[in-house]
């Protein structure tokens, strides 16, 4: 496959990364040391060589596939030019490994039971299926027992706020939603389906989700722009009897809280005494602030693109500020501190960045309190570069996988939905979110806590089961679990109930 020529999308990396992985097919003369010359040239051009595989060889030379990680698409050109400059070496073709992974989509449907005989067909479909349909007709609650509903989540988006890309529309958002479905299945055994809606109208989105809800056990809202996302989620939570969870808001909030619970242990602080600056007041910034307030944090300043938010700001006074930000202004920053984020960082213990690259000059971090904590979560490039922040902060976290302390929603949403589905919780409450945050934090034992390890790896397989158990326990304790419907799936068992799970007819 030739390299894509569409260069319109933003570059998403500044160091070699698997997301810009190329397989370069190279024809080489039969000259001693030529393979080493090629790999050296790639390295000198800044590429990172992975595998080198022999495709074919004869008396005249060989053809080899070389896997290379690059920083971005422009970097590909420099690497290829460095190879072409070598005598006796020719680049035949290149394959973008990321595009190859997406060919045909990333998910597919599998049957749980084989269809090999007439008996199989008569039980799976007609005529046997009719008895199951009638049982559900007589008792709709049995849909959770005899259909995929009990293990199925709809990942719903309109493509208006895709991470790092913005409003790219529903079709272009599909690869992201497919990826989300992959994560649900991989980490929690939840069957998730990507649903991208061709509308930005909140009324139409709410109606569409309500119409499809009978086939799903939960709704995960994704990449819907603020402030519409708040209205859409609130209305669906009110009108549906299954969990509705906007991951951009609450998943981010839960994982930030998990990291913070361990960070304050290391720095010997108390939540109620923290001074926090939140940069970025979209869906994530608002939800993070809400969970901080619920946990007892009282001193918070939020800043958007116009600077610090407060009740004396012009757009609050003239009524042009949207309702969500008006609420934010009323419950934070009582001193009405004003200015850009760097102007109001004095005396902060914690900086939480949910905005964009370079939103905070590194030198401004010197005005934070000692043992400062910085969670700079903008992707792909954080609000402040970790290397530049290092002299000023004790604990640094980002949203990136190539730095320590990656604050990533995958630590949260698979387990939250797994727990909610297992006990048929009709909603995901604030206490369930806090239980999830505590469960994530507890994965890192206190004796192992250190500045570069305040939150578990996204590949730690203990996380999702622990979150699921904590969410389910909280649902039972609060009375929101529906008694007698605890399915209790084992991780990865495709929804097969344990011995003892309720089965009725």
N, C-alpha and C positions, 0 to 999 in steps of 0.2 A: 504494500500500500504506500503510495507516495505521500510525502508530507503535505498536510493541509495548507492551503494558500490563504485561508481566511485569517487575517491578522487583526481583526477588529476587537476581539475579546481582550480583557486586561491580562497582563502578565501576573501570575499568582505566586511567584517565588523569587527569591534573591540568591539562593544557594542551590546547588544540584539537588534534585528531588525526583522521586519516582513518578510524580505527576507529569514530568517532562522526560519520560524514559523513551528512548529510541532504540530500535534494533537496526543497525547499519550493516547492510550486506556489502562486503568488500571483496574485490578480486585482487589477489596479490601474486606477484611473480615468485618463482621458486628461488628466493634469495635468502641466505642465512640471516637470521635476526630480523626479518621483515615484520613479523608479528609484534615483536618488542618495539620496533620503530613506530608502528601504528598506535599501539597503546600509549606510548610515551607522548606522541603528538596529541592524542586526545587529552591526556593529563595536563600537558602544557597549555592546552586551550581551555582548561578549567572544567573539563568533563570528568565524570566518575565512571570508570569502567567496571562492569559487572561480569557477566559470562562472555566467553569467547568460544564459539562452537564451530567446528569444521562442518561445512555443508558438502563440499566435494573437493577432490584433489586429483591432479594428474601430473604428468612429467613437466608441464609448463608452469604450474602454480596451483593455487588453491582459492576456494571461495569460502569465506567465513562470515558468520553473523556475530556482530559485537554489540552487546547491550550496554548502553551508555545513559547515565542520568545527567541531565543538563539543568540550567537555571531557568530558562524560558525559551521561547521559539527563536528569538534572535540568536541566542547562544548556540542553537543547533547549527545555524549557518556558519558560525566561527569554527565549530568542531569539524564540520564537513569540509570546510576550506582547508583546515590544517591537514586532514587526511589526503585530500586531493593534491596537496602540494608535494607529497612524497613521491619519489620516483618508483615506478613499477607497482603503483597502488591505484585502484580505481573504485570509486563508490558506485555500486550497481543500483541500489534501492534503499529506501528507508521505510520503516514501519513505526508509526506512532502507537506505542503500546497502550496508552490510555484509551485512544479511540478504538483500538482492537478489542479491549475489554468490554466496551459498550456496544459492539456490533450485535444487532438483534435484541438489544435490551439486556438487563442484568438479572431478571427474575423470570420464572416460568411456573406453571401449575403442574403438580404431580398428583396422581390418584393414590389414595391410601390403601385401596384394596384392588387386587387384580380382577380383570374381567376376562375370564377364560372359557366360561361355560354358559349355557342357557340359564342355569340356576343363578350364577353370579349376576347376569343381566336382569333376571326377574326380581332379584332382591334390591339391586342398586337402582334400577329404573322401573319401568312398568312391567308387571302390575303391582309388585310389592311396595313400591314407593308410595302408592296411594294411601296405604294404611297409616304410614308415617305422616303424610300430609293431613289426613283427617285428625290424627292425634294432636297435631299442632293447631289445627283449626279449632278444635274443641278446647284446647288449653294453650294459648299463644306463648306462654312461658316456656313451653317445651321446645321452642326454637333454640334455646340455649343448650338443650340436651342433645338434639338430633340434627343440628346443622352446624356449619362452620362459624356461626355467629359467636359462639362462646370463645373462640380463639382468634378472632379477626378484627383488625383495625383498619380504618380508612385513613390514608395519609392525604389530606385535602389541601390544595393550594390553588391560588389564582396566578402565581408567578410574578407577583408585584414587588417582592422584597427578597429576592434570592441572594444568598450570602455572597458578597463581593461583586455581584453582577447587577443588582437592582431589579427594575421592572423589565423582565425579558419575555413575559407572556407565558401562557400555560404549556404550549408545546415545548418550548426551550427549557421549561422547569422540570419536565418529566425525568431526565436523567438524575436530578437531585432527589426527586420523590422515589424513584426506583432504588436509589442508594439507601434512602431511609428504610425502605422495605427490607433491603438486605440486612441492615443492622438489626431491625426488629427480630428477624428470623435467626440470625447468627447468635445473638446474645441472649435472647429470651424465648425462642421457640414460638414467637407470635407471627401469625400469617397476616402480613400487611399488604395493602393494595394501593398503588398510586392513583389518585383521582385529581386531575388538573382541570379546573373549570374555566370556561371561556367567558368570564364576566368579572367585572370589578364591582358590581352592584351588591352591597351587603344584603339587600333583600333577596336577590336571586341566589346568592351563595347560601344563605340560611335555608331558603326553600329547597335548594338542591340537596343539601346535606340531610335535611329532614326526610326528603323523599327516599334517599338511599339508606337511611339509618336502619330499617328492618333487617338488612343483611349483615350488619356489623355489630360487634360488641363494644367498640370504642371509636372515637374520632380524634385523630391527631391533626390539628391545624398547623400549617407550615408555610413560612415565607409569604405571609399576607401583610401588606404594609400597614403601618400605624397612621392614623388612629382607628382605621376601619377594623383592624384585628380585634380591638377591645370590644367593640359593639357586637361583632360576629360571634365571638366566644361567649360573651355574656348572654346573648339571646339563645344560643344553642344549649348552653348549660341549663337555662331556664326551661326550655321546651323539649329537651330529650331526657330519657331515663337511662342513658348510658354515659360513661365518662367522656368528657370533652376536654382536651388538653392542648393548649397552644404552646408547643415546645419552645419556640423562639422566646417566649416570655418565661414560662415556668420551669422548663428544663434548664435554661441558663441560670435562673435564680437558685434552683436547688443545688446545682453543682458549685456555683459561687459560694453559697452558704456552707457546703461541705468543706471547701478549701479554707474558708474563713474559720470554721470551728477548730481546725487544726492549727491554723496560723496564730490564732490568739493563745493557744496553749504554748506554742514555742516562744512567743513574745511576752507571755505572762500578762495578758490584757483581759479585760472583761468587756463583753459586747456592749453593755449599757454605757460604758465610758468612751467608746470609740468616737472619733471624729472622721467622717467619711466624705470623700468627694467622688461623685458619680459623673462621668463624662459620657454624654449620649443618653437622650431621654426618649428613645423609641420604645418598642415593645419590651426589649430585654431590660433597658435601664429602669423603666417603670416597675417591672416585675421584681427586679433585684431590690429596688428600694422598698417595695411592699414586704418582701420576706425579711429584709433587715429590720424594718419597723416591727414586724411580728415577733422577731427574735429578741427585741429589747433595745436595739440601737436607736438613739434619740437625736444624735447630732449629724445631720446629713445635709450636704449642699449638692444640688444637681445643676449641671450645665449643659445647654444645648448649643446649637450653632450660633445663637445670639449671646451666649454667655450665661452667667449664673442666673438661676431662676428664683424669683421672689415676688412678693405681693406688691412691691412698689415699682416693678418693671413696667415699661410703657404698654406692652401688649396685654398685660394683666389689667391695667387700669382702663384701657380703652375697650376692653371686652373682646379683642381679637384672638386672644390665647384660647386654644382648644380646651375642652372640659377636662381632659386627662392632665394636661399640664397645669391647669388652674388648681386642680386637686393637689398636684405635686407642690406647687408654690405655697399652698396653704398649710401643708404639713411638714415642710422642711425650711431650712435657712431662716430661722426666726430673726436673725440679726440683719437680714436683707443685704448680705455681702454681695458686692456687684463686681462684674468684670469678666474677663476671659478666665478659663480654667487655671492658668498659671498665676492669675491675680488672687485667687481665693484658695490656694493650696496650703497657705501658711497654717501650721498647727494640725494638719491632717495626719491621722495614723494610717489610713488606708485610702488608696486611689483605685477606683474601679473604672476601667476604660471599656466602653461599649460603643465606640464612635468610629474613628478612622485613624489612618496612619498619621504619625507625627503630631498628634493633638496636644501633646505635652512636651515642652523642652526639657531635656534631661536635667539641666542645671537647676530648674525650678524645684526638683525633688529634694534639693538640699534644705528647703524651707519646711519640709515635713518634720514630724516628731522623730526622735531617735527610734531605731528599729522599725523603720517604715516598711509598709507592705504595699506592693503594687501589683494589681491584677490587670494587665494591659491585654485585652482580649480581642481587639480588632484583628480580623484576618483578611488578607494574608500578612499584612504588616501592622504590628501593634502601635498603640498610641505613643509609646516610647520604646526605643530599641533596648533590649535587655543588657547588651554590652555597655551601652552608654549610661544606663540606669544603675549599673552594679556598684559604683562608688557611693551611692546615696541610699540604697535600700537594703534591708536585711532579707526580705522574702519577695521573690519575683515570680509571677505566674503569667502565662499567656494562653492563647487559644491554639498555639502551634504545636505540632508533634515533634519538632526538632529542637525544642527547648524543654528544660525540666518543668514540672508542675503544669501540665497541659489541662486546662479547664475546658472539658468537652462534654457536650450534652449526651453523648452516647453512654456516659456513666449513669445516666438518669432515666431517660424515657423508656428503654426496653423493660427495665425492672419495675417501673411504676405501672406500666400497662399490664405486665405479667401479674403483679399483685392484685391490681384492680379486677382483672378478668377472672382470676382464680376464685375470688370471693363474690363475684358479681356485684361489686360496688357500683352504684348508679352515678357516682361522681368522684372526683379526686379533690379532697378537701385540703385546706391549708395545713392541718395537722398531719395528713398523709405526706404532703410535700416535705414538711420538716422532718418527719420520720425517715423519709428517703435520704435527706441530706445527712442526717446523723448516721445512717447505715453506711453511706459512702465514706464519711469521715472515719468511721470505726474500722474500716478495712485496713487502715494504716495504724498498726499498734503504737501506742504512745512511746515506748522505748525506741521505736524506729523513726520517729518524726525527726526531720531535719529540714533545713532551709530549702533544699532542692527536692524534698519528698513530703509534701503536705497533702497530696491527693493520689489515689491509686492510678495505675496505668489503665488506659482504655481497654487493654487486652487482658486485664485481670479478670479471670472467669468467676471469681468469687463475688464480684460486685452485683451483677444483675440478680442472682438468687437472694443475696442479702437485702437488696432494695425491695424485691418482691415480697419477701417475708415480712419486712418492716411495714410496708404499705398494707399488706393483708391484715397483719396484727392490729394496726391502728384502725382499719375499717371495722374489724370485729369489735374492738374495744369501744368505738364510738357508736356502734349500732348501725352503721351504714352498710355493712355486709348483709347480703340476703341469705338468711340461715337456710341450710340444706342444699346449697348450690356451690359448695366449695370443691372445685374440680382438682386443684392441686397438681398441675402438670409438672412432670420432671423436665429439667432443661433439655431441649432438643429432642423430645420424644414425639413431636408432631401432634401433640394434643391428645394422646392416648391417656385416659384416666387411670390413676393408680387403683390397685385393689382397694375396695372400700368406698370409692367415689360413688356418689348417688347415680343410679341408673334406674329409670322408671319407664313405664310404657303406658 
